[in-house]
């Protein structure tokens, strides 16, 4: 259907429920992910793929978890946080339903390219920086699908 799963992170509240990283609280995100952890990926044949699959299973509920396809990376040195992070952009194609899996996601659903772009331009919405950076590449990928 050439749609992407976009979600809004939960608000951080005083009782620490919701998304704990204040900089992402209540923002739209197109990325399911996290860090490659030494404790869980050390010794793995492919620690990047192992971490991607672990993060998918932790953050969203899917009937099946397809192996993501790499389409690019993010190397943003614009601030102190990003200078110590490197992002891999990958697409997990599915025709199945995807649901939020943890309390860090307030709401998530599939959106068309046009709907995503409306979310991006609306002044009412905060969209994570890496989602904005990766969007042109995701959009291009979707445009090449049959």
N, C-alpha and C positions, 0 to 999 in steps of 0.2 A: 504493500500500500504506500510505500515511500514516506512513512511517518516516523517520527522520532519520539522516544520516551523522554519527556522533560518533566522535571519535578520541582516542587517548591520545598525547601528545607523548613523544618519546624522552627518556630520562634524560640529563642532562648528565654526562659523565665527565671525568676529569682529562685525557684525551688529546683533548678538545674535540670528540669525535664526539657526535652527537645534537643536541638542541635547544640552541642557544647562549644563549638568554635564560633565566637561572637562575629567574626568577620564574614561568615557565611550564613548567619541566622536569617531566616525568612527570605533568602535569595532563590531565584530560579537557577537550576543546574541541569545540564545535559549530560553530566558525567557521573558514572558510578565508579567509585575508585577509592584509593587510599595508598598507603605505603607498602613497599615490599618489606616484610618483617623478617629479620634474621631468625626469630624463634619459630616461624612457621614455614618459611621458604628455604632455609639453609639446607643444602644437600639436594634440593630439587633439581631435576634435569633441566628445567627451564623456569627459573624463579619468577620471571616476569609473567609468564602465562599462568603459573600456579597462583600468583598474587591476584591476577585479574579474576580468575575463577573464584577464588576465596572471597574477594570483595563483592562480586556479583551475588554469590550465595548469601552473604551477610546482609546486603542492603535491599535486594529485591526478591520477590517470589515469582518463579517462573516454572512452567510445567516441564521445560527442559532448558538446560543451560548450554547454549551453543558456544563454541570457542570463538572469541572475538578475532576479527581480522584487523591487522595494523594498517592505519591509513596515514599516520604522521606522528609528530611529536610537538611538544611545547617546551621551549627554552626561553623563558621570559625573565630577564635580569632587571626589570624596572623598579623593583623594591627589594628590601631585605628578605622578606619571606620567599619571594620567587627566586632569588639568587641561589637559594639552597635546595630548590626543587626542580625536577625535570619531569615532564608529563608525557605519557604515551597516549596517543589517540587511537582508539580501536572501535570497531563497530561489531556488535553482536546481533546478527540478523535472526529474527524470529517471526513466525506467523501466529504465535501463541500470545495469550494475555500476559501482561507484566503488572505486578502489584507491588506497592510499597511493602518493605519487609521489616523495617525497624522504626523506632520512634523519632529518628532524625529526619524522616521524610514526612511532611505534612500532607502532601497530595501529589500524585503523579499520574500522567496519562500520555497517550500517543497524540501527537500534533502533526498537522501537515506543515510543509515548508512555509506556506503563507501564514499559518497561525503562529508559528515560532517567530517569524519576523515581526508580526504584530506585537507579540509579547516583548520582543527586544526594543521596539521603538516607543512603547508606552512608558510615560513618565511615572506611572504608578508601580512599575515593576523594577526590581533590582535583579540583575542577571550577573552571575559570577564571571569574573574576568576570563578564566580559562574556557568557559563555555562560549563567550564571545570570540575569543581567539580561534577556537577550533571550528566554529560554525561554518565559515566559508568552505572548509575542507569536507565537512560532513555533508553540507548542501551539494557540493560538487559530486561526492560519492553517490548520493541519492539520485542525482540527475543522470548518472551513468547506468543506473539499474534498469532492466527491461520492464 
